[in-house]
Every structure is written in structure tokens, then in C-alpha cells.
Amino acid sequence: MANLTGKTVIITGANSGIGFEAARHLAAKGAHVILAVRNMEKGEAALASIKEEINPASVELMKLDLADLQSVRSFASAVKEKHSSLQVLINNAGVMIPPYGKTKDGFELQFGSNHLGHFALTGLLLSLLKSTPGSRVVTLSSIAHRGASIDFDNLDGSKGYKAMKFYGQSKLANLLFAKELDNRLKQHGINTISVACHPGISNTNLFNLGKAKTPAFIKGLMALLSQPAEKGALPTIHAATEGSLKGGEYIGPDGRGNRKGKPAIETPAQGVYNEETMKKLWSVSEQLTGVKYEF
């Protein structure tokens, strides 16, 4: 990884798991890392941990709740007031298979937090990204996009809700957003690129069953099938820093089933980049969030 001194990086959900490991690595290479977190107490602990390990570390903590569009707007405004450039935006934060719930704005919790919150955040920070040479947006998807679809007639879950199905939908939305964003950036001659990635199966705190504790046998199974968060963060770090990427790539582990391994360019599920679906998702996302992208 090249020296990142003088580069500003935002990582959503950087207080634990993949986001925290990516923050550690990027801070160690000299980047100024903004930990964008919902839980400030956990954020303070993550900040202290990075500063204790890396000296000196340029790390900053800022409040961001992706399930609240007003919080997203406030965060974006605060970033633009404090910073004149943004090298990398890493859309990492996510919720996985919770019981049915809604965001503050009335969206289904997974689609609202994982996709719409990041869609709005990226749009609101686009002017900063555009003005920063060589900038990029990294959006985390998942192998759960395989077999998923976007149900435009039931995005809020009011006509029925299955946690895993809606998680897959939100991660497919992340992947389609990343690709469509890169298409539009290229169409407008903007040098910012958009890259998608996924961590394979990583043993992070996302793996909990609703509000219940994860059973011991599930933990044992996860240990066999998954890789630790530190390795799960490698595709994110690769997507954020690899100089040969042109935009539009999908980075994931190169092992069997793309569950674990070293980061490599991966081919998503066949036919996933449906042009009509991508454009419709973009239009619906602008309507729901009220954020219009100014290319």
C-alpha cells in the first residue's frame, strides 16, 4: 500500500469489524481517517485503540446515523466545512438480518441503512470527491447479492418481510449503486471512480440472530467457514488503495466460493448488472432520499 499521508478517508461504521480493521490499516499508512459512527461511545473506544497502536495517528471521530437522513445531511455539511478534499469514501456500515424495523424516515431498516443512507451520503459528498484528484468511492456489497432481487413494490416490507431476503436486496442495491455511480461518473468525464467490494464471510459482529445471542454451534461453524475481520477487510483496503483499478470493479476474496482468501477482481452473479434495474434503483433512491446527484 502506498503512503497515504495528506489523504482524507471516511469510513462508515468504523468502530468495529471490517470498518475498524480498514481504519487501522489506512491510518498506519498515514491517511487522515474519519470514523463515521452511530454509537459515539464505541467510536471513542475505537479511536483510542487506533491511537494507542499507531503513533502518530491522524484519526477523527464524527457522528453519523445512516438510518436518519437528517443525520446524514448534518454529517456531510460538517465534513465539507472542516475538509477541503476527500480522497476515499468507504460505504461500509451495515445492519444484517434484524427483526422488521424502520429507519427514522420510514424506510425498511436494512434497505434504508445499507443502501439509501449511503446513496444520500455519497451524493451529498460528491462535490468534495469531484474536486479531489484521484478520489474514489468504495461500497461494500456481499455474496448475499447472489440470488437476490430488488422488489420495487415492497421496498418498505409492508407487504411481507423476511430478514435474509431483505438483507440480500440491500446488498444487491449496494452493488448496483456502485456500478451505476461509476457509469455516471465516466459519462460526465469525472475522474472519481466507484468500486464495489465484499469481505467474503467474515467473523464480525454482524453475525447475530436478531437480538438473541449467537448459539455456540453457529459460532463454531462460522470459525470453519469464515475468516477473521482483519482478513475480511483486505478487499476493502485493496478497493480503496489499489492504483490499477479503473472503476466499476468488484473486489472479493479469491478462495472457494469467494468466502475467504486474498483480494482479487471478481465477477458478480450472472446478469446482475441489469441496466433497467440499475436506472430504476437510482431514480427511486433519489426520490426517496431527496438527494439529487450533481455531476
N, C-alpha and C positions, 0 to 999 in steps of 0.2 A: 504494500500500500504506500502510495506517495505521501510526502509530508503535506499536512493539511493546515498548517499554520496560516492564520488570516482568513480561513474559510468558515462560514457560519452554517451550521446544520441544525435543523429542527427534527426531533424525533417524538412523535406522539406515543403516549403510553410507555414512556422511557423509564418508569420506576421499577419495572420487573421484566423477567423473561427475555424475549428476543430484543425488545427495545432497550433494555438495560445493558445487555451484552454489546449491542451495537454502539451504544453511547460510550461505554468503556473503551472499546477499540478505537473509535474515532477521536475521542478526547486524547488518547495516548499518542495519536499521530498529530496532535497539535490543533485540531479543529476546535472552534468555539461551539459547544453543543448546548442547545436549548432543550431541556427536558420539559416537554409539554404534557402535563399530567392532571388528572381529575382529582386524585387524592393527594393533597399537599403534604400530609404527614408522611406518607410513603415516599413521596417525592423528595422530601428533606433527607430521609434515610438514604435514598439512592444517591443524592448529591454528595452527602457526607462520605459515603462508601467510595465513590469515584475519586473524590479529593484526597481521601486517605491513601488510596492505592497509587494515584498518579499525581506527582508533584513536580512542576506546577500543572494544574488542570484548569482550563477555561470552560467552566460549566455554569449554566444559568437555569434556574427553575421558574417556570411560568404556569399559571393555572389555565387549563383547557378542559372543558367538558363537551365532548363531541355529541352528546345526547341533548344538547341545548344550543340552538343556533345563535342565541344572543351571546353565549359564552364564546362561541367560535368567532363571531364578529369582534368582540372585545379583545380577544387574543390577537387576532390578525392586526387590528388597529395598534395595539401595544407593540407588536413586533415591528411594524412599519415606522413607528415613532422612534424606536430605540436603535434600529439597524438599517443601514443603507444598502446592504446586499444580503442575498440568501443563496448559498451555493447548492444546498441539498435540502429538500423537504422529504422526510420519510414518514409516509402514512402507515403507521404500524399498529396503533391501538385497536383493540377489538374485543367484542364480547362473543362468547361461544355457548350455544345451546342453553340459554337461560329459560326459565318459565316465561310464559307470554307476558310481555310488558310493553310499555310505550315510552318514547322519549318525551321531553318537555313539550315538544311541538306536535306530539300526537302520532309520530311515526312508529312502526313496529321497531322494537329496540335494536335488533341486530342489523336490519337494513338501514335504520336511521343512524346508528352509531358507526357501523363499519363502513358503509358507503356514503350516505348523504352528508354526514358530518365532515368526512374527508373531501368530498366533492366541493362542499362550500368553502372549506379551509383553503384548498388549492386555488380555487377561483379568486378568493379574497387576497391571496398572497402572490397572484400571478404577476402583478406589476413589478414586484420586488425580484421575482425569479427572472423575468424578461430582461431586467436591467443589469443582471449579473452574468457576465460571460461564462459559458460552460456550465450553467446550472442544470439541475435535473430534479425530477420528482420520482420517488420510488414508492410504489404502492404494494402492500402485502396482500396477496391472494392466498389460496390454499389448494391442496389436492382435492378438497371438498367441492371445487368447482366442477369436477368431473361428474357428469350425470345431472347437474343442476340446471335449472331454467329460471327465467325471470317471469313471474306471474303478475303481469301488469294489472290484472283485475282483482288482485288480492294482496297488494303490497303492504297493507296495514294489518293483515292477518285477521280481519274481521269476519272473513268467510271460512275460517278454519286455520289452525296453527299447529305445525309440527316443528319442534325446535331445530332438528338437524336439517330438515328441508329448507327452513328459512336461513339457517347458517350458510348452507351451500349457495342459496340465492344471493346472499350478501357478498360472498367471496367471488362468485361469478361476476357480480356487479363491479367489484374491485378490479378484476382482470379486464373486463370490457372497458371500464373507465380509463384504465392506464393506457390501453391500446388506442382508444378513440382520442384521448388527450394528445398522444404522440402524433397521430394522424393530423389533428388540427394545428398543432404547433408547426409541423412541417409544411402544411398547406399555406400557412401565413408567414413562412420564412423566418420563424423564430428559432434561435439556436438552443433554447432549453429543450431537453429531451425528457421523455417519460418512459420508465422501465417498471415492469412488474416482477415480483419475486414471491417465493414461498419457502417456508422453513422445513418442508417435509413433515415428518411427525416429530415434533419436539416436546420434550417433557417440561412443559411450563404450567403456570397456574391457570391457564385457560382450560385445562382438563379437569373440570369439576362438574359434577352432575347436579345442575341446578344449585340449590343452596346446601345440598347434602354433602357430607364428606365422601371423597372418592374411596370405594371399597379397596381393601388390600390386594385382592386378586387383579383388579383393574390396574393398580399401580405396578404390580409385578409384570403384567402383560405389556404395559407401556414401556417398562425398562428394557424389555426384549425388542420391541418394535421401533422404539424411538431413539433419538439422540438427545444429549443434553442441550440446554438453551444456548450455551456458548457455541456449539457447532451449528445449531439451528439458525444462529444469527449470521453465519457466513454468506448465504445467498444475499441477505440484506446489505452486508458490507461490500460484497462484490458489485451488486447493482448500484450502490451509492458511489463507488470509487473507481471502478474499472474503466480505464481510459479508452479501450477499444469499442465500447458499446456505442451504438448509433441511435438508440431509442427504439421502442417497440418490442424489445426482447422480453423474455420471460425466464427468469433465473431460478433454478431449484437444485436440490441435491442430485447427484448423478448415479446414486445407488439403485438397487432393485425397487421398482415401483415409485421411484423418486421419494422414498420415505426418509432416507438418510444418505450421507455421502458428501463429496466435495461439490462446491457450486459450479454449475455449468448452464449454458443456454439450453432450455428445454422447450419441447413442442407441447402446447396445451392440447386438451382434448380435441378430437377431430371436429371441424365445423364450428368451433366455439366463437370465432370472430364473425358473427353474422352481422352484416352491415346495417340491415334494417333494425335489428335489436339494439345495436350499439347507438345508433342515432336516436332511437326512441327513448332509450335509457337516459341519454344526455338531455333530451328535451324535457322529459318528466322530472329529472333531477333539478334542472334549472327552475321549473315551475314550482316544485315542492319546497326548495330552499330559498327561492327568490334571489339566487346568486347567478348573474349573467356574466359569462366569461368575456373579457375584453381583450381580444387578440390584437 
